[in-house]
C-alpha cells in the first residue's frame, strides 16, 4: 500500500510539473506526506505559486436518472401513442477547469452535455457551456472585475445561473433560466460583464449578444427541425430578426456569511457548512426580442406583404424583473443539521400571450390529441410565459451521521405558481417533493415526484383552460456524483 501511495503522489506531481508546491517546514511528517495532504484536501487543485495565490482546479458532476412518467393526454413517440413512459438518461454531465492563473487573471471553462436519453441523437456531441476570461482590478480586493466570453453571468434571479452540483431539489427551477435554448445556449450567451463585492453587497451586470434564431439547436429525434418556433402568430414568439443586445443584472445583500463570487453560479445549499441569508433583485431586457400578429380581423397570410408586416406585425421588448430571498443555515454546527429555504417572485413580459411549454429531457415527441395544446406532450407543462411567477422551496437536513457511515437524509418540497396572461391569469401550480440521501457531501441519491397541470387549448382565442382540474405526475430517481 505504501508503494501505491508513493506512486499516486508521484503521478499527481508529474501532472502538475508546471505548478510550484508551497514550501513546507521540516517536521516529523515526511515531505511526501505533506504534498499528498495538500493535493487530497482540496480535490483536483494545483497551486501555481508558493504563496497559493494562483491555482487551477478541476471538478466534475454526473446526474443519471431513471424515470416513470404519466404522460400528458395524447402523448406519442414517433406517432405511437404513449400514456405512460419509463426511461433512463443523463440529465447532466459536466467538467470544469478554472482558477487564478495570475493574481489578477481568472479563467473558467465548463464542458459537458445535457438531456441524453433514448430520444436524443445518438453520439450526441458534448459542448462548451462556458468559456470566460476575467480581470480582477485589485489584487487583494473583490471590488471590481471585468469578464468576457460565453457565460451566464447576469440576472434576473439567483438560479438564473445555478451551481447544479449543489442544488437542493433534484433539479433547479428552470423557469429562472428565462430564455433557455431560445436565443441562448442552455442559458449562456456571448457577452461582457462586470461584477464585484463591496463588504456584504454583491453585484453583477452584463451585456450579451443573443444567438440568432437561425442557429437554434435540433429537437430530440430530429436532425432538421429547430426547437424555436419563429412563425408568425397571434401569440408572441421570439423574432427571427437580427437580435438586439441584451442587458441583465443581479444584486444581493448578505446578512450573515458572504458567498464567493468567483463563479457565475449560485450555490443551492451549503449542507450546514455556512450561515447564509441573502436578499437579491435582478433584471433582464432586450429591445424588440419578440413579435406577434396584432389583428384578429385579418387572417395571417402565408407570406405577408411589406404593407401587412408594417401594419399588423408588432414587436415587443423582453422585460423581466425579479426579487428573491435565500436562507441556508445550520441549526447545530457540530451536528450539521440545517434548514434551507428559498422564495422568489418575478414578472416577465415576453409579449402578448407568450406561453412556453417545456418538458425537461422529454420522453415523448408529439401529441396526437387535437383537443389539447400541441406543445403539451410527455412531461411538459407551461413553464414560462408573460405574467407573474412565484417560487418557493424548503428543505431540512438531518444531522450528519443519521445513517452512521452511510450519510444522512434531506427531505424537501418546492412549488412553482404562475399567473400567465395566456391562462387568463389563473394560477398554474407545479409541485416537486422528495428527499436526498446525502451519501457524502454532494454525492447523493434523490427520489423526486413532480405533479403538473394539464391544459386544453382554444385555438381561436389562444387561451388555455385546465382540463377538469387534471394533473399528471413524474417519479424519478437521480444519482449524482460530484467532486
C-alpha positions as CSV (number, residue, x, y, z in Angstrom):
1,X,0.0,0.0,0.0
2,X,2.9,2.4,0.8
3,X,4.3,1.8,-2.7
4,X,0.9,2.5,-4.3
5,X,0.6,5.6,-2.2
6,X,4.0,6.9,-3.3
7,X,3.3,6.1,-6.9
8,X,0.0,8.0,-6.8
9,X,1.7,11.0,-5.3
10,X,4.4,10.9,-8.0
11,X,1.8,10.7,-10.7
12,X,-0.1,13.8,-9.3
13,X,3.1,15.8,-9.1
14,X,4.1,14.8,-12.7
15,X,0.7,16.0,-14.0
16,X,1.3,19.4,-12.4
17,X,5.0,19.7,-13.1
18,X,4.4,23.3,-14.0
19,X,3.0,24.1,-10.6
20,X,5.0,25.2,-7.6
21,X,4.1,23.4,-4.4
22,X,4.3,25.7,-1.4
23,X,7.3,25.2,0.8
24,X,6.6,23.2,4.0
25,X,8.6,23.4,7.2
26,X,10.6,20.4,8.2
27,X,8.8,18.3,10.8
28,X,8.4,14.7,11.8
29,X,5.9,14.3,8.9
30,X,7.6,13.5,5.6
31,X,7.7,15.9,2.7
32,X,5.7,13.4,0.6
33,X,3.0,13.2,3.2
34,X,2.8,17.0,3.2
35,X,2.4,17.0,-0.6
36,X,-0.2,14.3,-0.5
37,X,-2.2,16.1,2.1
38,X,-2.1,19.3,0.1
39,X,-3.4,17.6,-3.0
40,X,-6.1,15.4,-1.4
41,X,-7.6,18.0,1.0
42,X,-8.8,20.3,-1.8
43,X,-9.5,17.8,-4.6
44,X,-8.0,18.2,-8.0
45,X,-6.4,21.5,-7.3
46,X,-2.8,22.6,-8.0
47,X,-1.1,25.7,-6.9
48,X,0.9,27.8,-9.4
49,X,2.8,29.9,-6.8
50,X,4.5,29.4,-3.5
51,X,2.0,31.7,-1.7
52,X,-1.0,29.8,-3.1
53,X,-2.4,32.9,-4.6
54,X,-2.6,31.4,-8.1
55,X,-4.1,28.0,-8.7
56,X,-6.2,25.7,-11.1
57,X,-8.9,23.4,-10.0
58,X,-10.8,20.6,-11.9
59,X,-14.3,19.4,-10.9
60,X,-16.9,17.1,-12.4
61,X,-20.7,16.4,-12.0
62,X,-22.7,13.5,-13.3
63,X,-26.5,13.2,-12.8
64,X,-28.0,9.9,-14.0
65,X,-31.8,9.4,-13.9
66,X,-34.3,6.6,-14.0
67,X,-37.9,7.9,-14.6
68,X,-41.5,6.9,-14.9
69,X,-44.0,9.4,-16.3
70,X,-47.8,9.5,-16.5
71,X,-47.8,11.4,-19.8
72,X,-49.9,14.4,-20.9
73,X,-53.0,13.4,-22.8
74,X,-52.4,12.3,-26.4
75,X,-48.6,11.9,-26.0
76,X,-46.9,9.9,-28.6
77,X,-43.4,8.7,-29.6
78,X,-42.8,8.9,-33.4
79,X,-46.6,8.5,-33.9
80,X,-47.1,5.7,-31.4
81,X,-49.5,6.6,-28.6
82,X,-47.9,6.5,-25.1
83,X,-50.0,7.0,-21.9
84,X,-47.0,6.1,-19.7
85,X,-43.3,6.0,-20.3
86,X,-40.3,4.7,-18.4
87,X,-36.7,5.7,-19.4
88,X,-33.2,6.4,-18.1
89,X,-31.0,9.2,-19.1
90,X,-28.1,11.5,-18.2
91,X,-29.6,14.8,-17.0
92,X,-26.2,16.5,-16.9
93,X,-22.5,15.6,-17.2
94,X,-20.1,18.5,-16.7
95,X,-16.4,19.1,-16.3
96,X,-15.0,22.3,-15.1
97,X,-11.5,23.8,-15.1
98,X,-10.9,27.2,-13.5
99,X,-8.7,29.3,-11.4
100,X,-6.4,32.3,-11.0
101,X,-3.5,32.0,-13.4
102,X,-2.1,35.3,-12.1
103,X,-3.3,37.3,-9.1
104,X,-5.4,39.4,-11.4
105,X,-6.5,37.0,-14.2
106,X,-9.2,34.4,-13.6
107,X,-10.3,31.8,-16.2
108,X,-13.3,29.5,-16.2
109,X,-14.4,26.7,-18.6
110,X,-17.1,24.2,-18.4
111,X,-17.6,21.3,-20.9
112,X,-20.3,18.6,-21.0
113,X,-23.7,17.6,-22.2
114,X,-27.4,17.7,-21.1
115,X,-30.5,15.7,-21.5
116,X,-29.2,12.5,-23.1
117,X,-32.0,9.8,-23.2
118,X,-33.4,7.3,-25.7
119,X,-34.8,10.1,-27.9
120,X,-31.6,12.1,-28.1
121,X,-29.4,11.9,-31.2
122,X,-27.0,9.0,-30.9
123,X,-23.4,10.0,-30.3
124,X,-24.7,13.4,-29.2
125,X,-22.0,15.9,-29.0
126,X,-20.8,17.5,-25.8
127,X,-20.0,21.2,-26.0
128,X,-18.6,24.1,-24.1
129,X,-21.1,25.6,-21.7
130,X,-18.8,28.3,-20.6
131,X,-15.5,29.9,-21.7
132,X,-14.7,33.0,-19.7
133,X,-11.6,35.2,-19.1
134,X,-11.8,37.7,-16.3
135,X,-9.6,40.5,-14.9
136,X,-9.7,41.5,-11.2
137,X,-8.7,45.1,-10.8
138,X,-7.4,45.0,-7.2
139,X,-5.2,42.1,-6.3
140,X,-6.5,41.6,-2.7
141,X,-10.0,43.0,-3.1
142,X,-13.1,41.8,-4.9
143,X,-14.5,45.2,-5.5
144,X,-14.4,45.1,-9.3
145,X,-13.7,42.5,-12.0
146,X,-14.3,42.6,-15.8
147,X,-15.0,39.5,-17.8
148,X,-15.9,38.4,-21.3
149,X,-16.8,35.2,-23.2
150,X,-19.5,32.6,-23.2
151,X,-21.2,32.9,-19.9
152,X,-24.5,33.1,-17.9
153,X,-23.3,35.9,-15.7
154,X,-26.2,38.2,-15.1
155,X,-29.8,38.0,-13.9
156,X,-32.6,38.3,-13.2
157,X,-32.7,35.8,-10.3
158,X,-30.4,33.6,-8.1
159,X,-30.9,30.4,-10.1
160,X,-30.7,32.0,-13.5
161,X,-27.2,30.6,-13.0
162,X,-27.5,27.6,-10.7
163,X,-24.5,25.7,-9.4
164,X,-26.1,22.4,-10.5
165,X,-23.9,20.1,-8.3
166,X,-25.2,21.8,-5.2
167,X,-28.9,22.3,-5.9
168,X,-31.1,21.1,-3.1
169,X,-34.0,19.6,-5.1
170,X,-33.4,17.0,-7.8
171,X,-33.4,19.8,-10.4
172,X,-33.1,23.6,-10.4
173,X,-36.1,26.0,-11.0
174,X,-35.6,26.0,-14.8
175,X,-38.0,28.9,-15.4
176,X,-35.4,31.2,-14.0
177,X,-33.2,30.4,-17.0
178,X,-35.6,32.7,-18.8
179,X,-34.5,32.2,-22.4
180,X,-33.0,28.7,-22.2
181,X,-32.3,27.5,-25.7
182,X,-34.4,30.1,-27.3
183,X,-31.8,32.8,-28.0
184,X,-29.1,31.3,-25.9
185,X,-27.1,28.1,-25.3
186,X,-28.5,26.5,-22.2
187,X,-28.7,29.9,-20.5
188,X,-25.3,31.1,-21.8
189,X,-24.6,33.9,-24.3
190,X,-21.5,35.7,-25.7
191,X,-21.0,38.9,-23.8
192,X,-19.1,41.1,-21.4
193,X,-19.8,41.8,-17.7
194,X,-18.5,43.4,-14.6
195,X,-19.0,42.1,-11.0
196,X,-17.8,42.7,-7.5
197,X,-18.3,42.6,-3.8
198,X,-18.1,45.6,-1.5
199,X,-18.5,44.5,2.1
200,X,-21.7,42.5,2.1
201,X,-23.0,43.9,-1.2
202,X,-22.6,41.8,-4.3
203,X,-23.4,42.9,-7.8
204,X,-23.1,41.6,-11.4
205,X,-24.2,43.4,-14.6
206,X,-23.7,42.3,-18.2
207,X,-24.4,43.0,-21.9
208,X,-24.8,40.0,-24.2
209,X,-25.4,39.3,-27.8
210,X,-28.2,36.7,-28.1
211,X,-27.8,33.9,-30.6
212,X,-29.5,34.2,-34.0
213,X,-32.7,32.1,-34.3
214,X,-31.0,30.5,-37.4
215,X,-28.6,28.7,-35.1
216,X,-31.2,27.1,-32.8
217,X,-30.5,23.5,-31.8
218,X,-32.3,20.5,-33.2
219,X,-35.1,18.9,-31.2
220,X,-34.8,15.4,-29.9
221,X,-35.2,12.8,-32.5
222,X,-34.8,15.2,-35.4
223,X,-31.8,16.4,-37.4
224,X,-33.5,19.4,-39.0
225,X,-36.4,20.8,-37.0
226,X,-35.4,23.6,-34.6
227,X,-36.6,23.9,-31.1
228,X,-37.6,27.6,-31.5
229,X,-40.8,28.4,-33.3
230,X,-40.5,31.8,-35.0
231,X,-43.5,31.5,-37.3
232,X,-46.0,34.5,-37.2
233,X,-48.9,34.0,-34.8
234,X,-51.3,36.0,-32.7
235,X,-49.4,34.9,-29.6
236,X,-45.9,36.4,-29.2
237,X,-42.8,34.4,-30.2
238,X,-39.1,35.1,-30.4
239,X,-38.4,37.2,-33.5
240,X,-36.1,35.9,-36.2
241,X,-34.7,39.3,-36.9
242,X,-31.1,40.2,-36.1
243,X,-31.1,40.3,-32.3
244,X,-30.5,43.4,-30.3
245,X,-28.2,43.5,-27.3
246,X,-29.5,42.0,-24.1
247,X,-28.9,43.8,-20.7
248,X,-29.1,42.0,-17.4
249,X,-28.0,42.3,-13.8
250,X,-28.4,40.8,-10.3
251,X,-27.7,42.4,-7.0
252,X,-27.8,40.9,-3.5
253,X,-27.1,41.7,0.1
254,X,-25.6,39.3,2.6
255,X,-26.9,39.5,6.1
256,X,-24.6,36.8,7.6
257,X,-21.8,34.9,5.8
258,X,-20.6,36.2,2.4
259,X,-20.7,33.9,-0.6
260,X,-17.8,33.5,-3.0
261,X,-18.4,35.3,-6.3
262,X,-15.5,33.7,-8.3
263,X,-18.0,31.8,-10.5
264,X,-21.2,32.9,-12.1
265,X,-23.1,30.0,-10.5
266,X,-25.0,30.3,-7.2
267,X,-25.0,27.5,-4.6
268,X,-28.2,25.7,-3.9
269,X,-27.5,24.5,-0.4
270,X,-24.3,24.6,1.8
271,X,-25.4,21.4,3.7
272,X,-25.0,23.1,7.1
273,X,-21.5,24.4,6.4
274,X,-22.5,28.1,6.4
275,X,-25.0,30.6,7.8
276,X,-26.5,32.4,4.8
277,X,-29.3,35.0,4.4
278,X,-29.3,36.9,1.1
279,X,-31.8,39.3,-0.4
280,X,-31.5,39.7,-4.2
281,X,-33.0,41.6,-7.1
282,X,-32.4,41.5,-10.8
283,X,-33.5,42.4,-14.3
284,X,-33.2,41.3,-18.0
285,X,-34.1,43.5,-21.0
286,X,-33.8,43.1,-24.8
287,X,-35.4,45.5,-27.2
288,X,-37.8,44.1,-29.9
289,X,-36.9,40.5,-29.0
290,X,-40.5,39.3,-29.6
291,X,-43.2,39.6,-32.3
292,X,-46.8,38.8,-32.9
293,X,-49.7,39.4,-35.4
294,X,-51.8,42.1,-33.8
295,X,-55.1,41.6,-35.7
296,X,-57.8,39.0,-35.4
297,X,-59.8,40.6,-38.2
298,X,-57.1,39.9,-40.8
299,X,-56.1,36.3,-41.1
300,X,-52.3,35.7,-41.1
301,X,-51.3,35.2,-44.7
302,X,-48.8,32.6,-45.7
303,X,-46.4,35.3,-46.9
304,X,-47.3,38.7,-45.6
305,X,-46.7,41.7,-47.8
306,X,-44.4,44.5,-46.7
307,X,-47.5,46.7,-46.0
308,X,-49.1,43.9,-43.9
309,X,-45.9,43.4,-42.0
310,X,-45.7,47.1,-41.2
311,X,-49.4,47.3,-40.2
312,X,-50.1,44.1,-38.4
313,X,-46.7,42.7,-37.2
314,X,-45.9,44.1,-33.8
315,X,-42.5,43.9,-32.0
316,X,-42.2,43.9,-28.2
317,X,-39.2,44.0,-25.8
318,X,-38.3,41.2,-23.5
319,X,-38.6,42.6,-20.0
320,X,-38.1,40.6,-16.8
321,X,-37.6,41.7,-13.2
322,X,-37.4,39.7,-10.0
323,X,-36.6,39.6,-6.3
324,X,-35.7,36.6,-4.1
325,X,-34.7,35.6,-0.6
326,X,-32.3,32.8,0.2
327,X,-31.8,31.2,3.7
328,X,-29.5,28.3,4.3
329,X,-28.1,27.8,7.8
330,X,-27.0,25.1,10.3
331,X,-29.2,24.7,13.4
332,X,-26.3,23.0,15.2
333,X,-22.9,23.5,13.6
334,X,-21.4,20.4,15.3
335,X,-24.3,18.1,14.4
336,X,-24.7,19.6,10.9
337,X,-28.5,19.6,10.8
338,X,-29.7,22.6,8.7
339,X,-32.6,24.4,7.2
340,X,-32.6,25.5,3.5
341,X,-35.3,27.9,2.2
342,X,-35.8,30.0,-0.9
343,X,-38.6,32.2,-2.2
344,X,-38.8,34.2,-5.4
345,X,-41.1,36.5,-7.3
346,X,-40.7,37.7,-10.9
347,X,-42.7,39.4,-13.6
348,X,-41.9,38.5,-17.2
349,X,-43.1,40.3,-20.3
350,X,-42.4,38.1,-23.3
351,X,-45.0,39.8,-25.3
352,X,-48.7,39.2,-26.0
353,X,-50.0,35.8,-24.8
354,X,-46.5,34.2,-24.8
355,X,-46.5,30.8,-23.3
356,X,-43.8,28.2,-23.4
357,X,-44.3,24.5,-22.6
358,X,-41.1,22.7,-21.6
359,X,-40.6,19.1,-20.6
360,X,-37.1,18.5,-19.2
361,X,-35.4,15.6,-21.1
362,X,-38.9,14.9,-22.6
363,X,-39.7,11.2,-23.0
364,X,-42.2,11.8,-25.8
365,X,-42.1,13.6,-29.2
366,X,-45.6,14.8,-30.0
367,X,-49.3,14.7,-29.2
368,X,-52.0,13.1,-31.4
369,X,-54.9,14.7,-29.4
370,X,-56.3,17.7,-31.2
371,X,-58.2,18.8,-28.0
372,X,-55.0,19.7,-26.1
373,X,-52.2,22.1,-26.7
374,X,-49.9,20.7,-29.4
375,X,-46.9,21.6,-27.2
376,X,-48.3,19.6,-24.3
377,X,-46.8,16.1,-24.5
378,X,-44.8,13.8,-22.3
379,X,-43.8,15.6,-19.1
380,X,-44.2,19.2,-20.5
381,X,-46.1,21.9,-18.7
382,X,-46.3,25.7,-19.2
383,X,-43.0,26.6,-17.5
384,X,-42.6,30.2,-18.8
385,X,-44.9,32.9,-20.0
386,X,-45.9,36.5,-19.8
387,X,-47.1,37.2,-16.3
388,X,-46.1,36.6,-12.7
389,X,-44.3,33.7,-11.2
390,X,-43.8,32.8,-7.5
391,X,-41.5,30.0,-6.5
392,X,-40.7,28.5,-3.0
393,X,-38.7,25.6,-1.7
394,X,-38.0,24.3,1.7
395,X,-35.7,21.5,2.9
396,X,-34.4,20.1,6.2
397,X,-31.0,18.3,6.5
398,X,-30.8,15.8,9.4
399,X,-27.6,15.5,11.4
400,X,-24.5,14.3,9.6
401,X,-24.4,10.8,11.0
402,X,-28.1,10.0,10.8
403,X,-27.4,6.8,8.8
404,X,-24.0,6.3,10.5
405,X,-21.3,5.8,7.9
406,X,-23.9,5.9,5.1
407,X,-24.6,9.6,5.4
408,X,-27.8,11.4,6.2
409,X,-31.2,12.5,4.7
410,X,-32.6,15.8,3.4
411,X,-36.4,15.9,2.6
412,X,-37.7,18.8,0.6
413,X,-40.7,20.3,-1.1
414,X,-41.0,23.0,-3.7
415,X,-43.7,24.7,-5.8
416,X,-43.9,27.0,-8.9
417,X,-47.0,29.1,-9.1
418,X,-47.7,31.2,-12.2
419,X,-50.4,33.7,-13.3
420,X,-49.9,33.8,-17.1
421,X,-51.7,36.1,-19.5
422,X,-52.4,33.1,-21.8
423,X,-54.0,31.2,-18.8
424,X,-56.3,34.2,-18.2
425,X,-54.1,34.9,-15.1
426,X,-55.5,31.8,-13.3
427,X,-52.9,30.1,-11.1
428,X,-50.8,27.3,-12.6
429,X,-49.3,25.2,-9.8
430,X,-46.4,22.7,-10.3
431,X,-45.2,20.8,-7.2
432,X,-42.0,18.9,-6.5
433,X,-41.4,16.8,-3.4
434,X,-38.8,14.2,-2.4
435,X,-35.7,13.6,-0.4
436,X,-31.9,13.4,-0.9
437,X,-29.9,10.6,0.6
438,X,-26.7,12.5,1.2
439,X,-24.0,9.8,1.0
440,X,-21.0,12.1,1.2
441,X,-21.1,15.9,0.6
442,X,-22.9,16.5,-2.7
443,X,-22.7,12.8,-3.7
444,X,-26.3,11.8,-3.3
445,X,-29.3,9.8,-4.5
446,X,-32.5,11.8,-4.9
447,X,-36.1,10.4,-5.2
448,X,-38.5,13.1,-6.6
449,X,-42.2,13.2,-7.5
450,X,-43.4,16.1,-9.7
451,X,-47.1,16.9,-10.1
452,X,-48.1,19.2,-13.0
453,X,-51.4,20.5,-14.5
454,X,-52.8,19.7,-17.9
455,X,-54.4,22.4,-20.1
456,X,-56.7,22.5,-23.1
457,X,-56.1,25.0,-25.8
458,X,-58.7,27.2,-27.5
459,X,-57.1,27.8,-30.9
460,X,-59.4,30.7,-31.7
461,X,-58.6,32.8,-28.6
462,X,-55.2,31.3,-27.9
463,X,-56.3,30.9,-24.3
464,X,-55.9,27.7,-22.2
465,X,-58.1,26.1,-19.6
466,X,-57.2,23.3,-17.2
467,X,-58.9,20.1,-18.2
468,X,-61.3,19.2,-15.3
469,X,-58.5,20.0,-12.8
470,X,-56.5,17.2,-14.4
471,X,-52.9,16.6,-13.4
472,X,-50.1,14.3,-14.4
473,X,-47.1,13.1,-12.4
474,X,-43.5,12.0,-12.9
475,X,-41.4,9.9,-10.5
476,X,-37.7,9.7,-10.9
477,X,-34.6,8.6,-9.1
478,X,-31.4,10.5,-9.6
479,X,-27.8,9.5,-8.7
480,X,-25.4,12.4,-8.5
481,X,-21.6,12.1,-8.4
482,X,-19.8,15.3,-7.7
483,X,-16.2,16.1,-7.0
